Amino acid sequence: MRDDFDELNEFLERALERQVERDRERVLRRANPYVLHLIDVLPDYRSDWLSRHKAIDVMERNRRAKGLPLPRRFDETVQSAFNQHCIHSNVFQKHNVPTDGFFLSRRVGNRAYWAVDRDRAAEWLAKRGLHCQSGADKSN
């Protein structure tokens, strides 16, 4: 009888630990949206631009270092977040919400380069009561 109780107790403890881990990952995902990470990583368009590949690489390394979950198609996830707020993106233009546009994209040869308009990003963040880890929501 005691063994059954111990077994059940261990089973419930493991189940609870798994649920706590799932909840932790969910909270981390919600607390670390990709848009905020992009704002953190990308340079202001007036000073510099970062290649798309480098931006995604830096974001992936930063998320791994923080222990944040990474989707299987990380590149596509980041690209989608970027497109939602890129003034040059067809996805963004279809939504017709000009105040949400603060990422910029340009092509040089076969490479895409990304940047952020810090002033517009700061306005967007302030309206939502959000801020970036590095303080990148401060205007230059």
N, C-alpha and C positions, 0 to 999 in steps of 0.2 A: 504494500500500500504506500509506504513512504517513497519507494523507488518510482512509482507512478507519479506521485506528487512532484518529486524532483525533476522527473523527465518533462512533465507538463510545464513546470516553472521555467526550465531551461528553454523549452520551445517558445514559450511566451516572451521570454527575455530576448531571444534572437529575433523574433518577429517584431518586437518593439524597436530593437536596434536598427533593423532594416527600414522600418517606417520613419524613424528619426532621421536616418541618412537620406531617404527620399525627400523628406520635408526640408532638410538642410539644403539639398541641391536645388529644390524648387525656390527657396528663399534667395539663394545665391543667384540663380538665373534672373529672378525678378529684380533683385537689387543691383544687378550688373548688366543692364541692357547694352547691346552692341553699339547703339548710337552714342552712348556716353563714352564707351571705349574708343570709338572712332574720333570723337571730338578731342579726347585726350591725346591720341596718337598723331593725328594729322596736323601739319603746320598751317599757319595762317597763309592764305593765298597771296597776300601782299609781300610775303618774304620768301616763301619756298613752296615746293610741291614734293610729294612723296609718291614713289611708284606704287601702284596698286599691290603688286606682289610684296613689296617691303612692308606696306601698311598691314596687310593680312598676316604676314610673318611675325611682325612685332606684336600684334594683338594676340596671336596664338601663344607666343612665348609668355606674354604678360598673364594671360588667363591660366596657363599651365602653372606658372609660378605662384599664383594665388589659389591654386587648387580648384578652380572653377571648371564645371563640366564643359566639354567640347562636343558639338554635334558631329556626326560622321561627315557631313558635307559642310565643313566650317567655311570654306571659301564662298560657297553659295549663300550661306547664312549672312556673312558679313556683306557680301555684294547686295543682297536684298535690303539690309538695313541702310546701306549707303544710298541705294536707289530711292528709297522712301523720302530722302531729304536732299537729294542732289538736283540742283536747278537745271542741269543738263540731261536728266534722265527722263525717258518717256513715261516711266512709272510715276514719277513725281508730277510731271505735267498733266497726266490724266486726272490726278486728284484735285488739281486747281486750288491749292492752298498755298499761295505765295509766301506767307509768313513762316511756313515750315521748311523753306529751302535755305540751307546754309552750307551744304557740301558742294564742291565744284569738281569737275572732271575735265581732263583734256587728253588728247592723244598726241604723242610724238612718235612718228613711225608706227611700230607695232605695239608700243607700250602705252598703258594708261597711267596717268598721274592724278593723284587726288590731293585736295586741300580743303580747308574749312574757312568760312567767313566767321571769324571770332565774334564780331559784333552781333551778327544775326543769331549765331549759336547761343550767345549769352542771353539775348532776348528770349529765345525759345526756352532755354533752361529756366530762366527767372519766372516765366509764365506758368511753368509746371512745378515750381518749387524744387528744382533739381540742381545738382552741382556735379562737377567732375572731380575725380580723385586728385589730379595734379594741379587743380586750380585753373585748368585751361579754359574755364568758363569766364575768366577775367579778360576783358578786352585788352589788346596790345596797345 
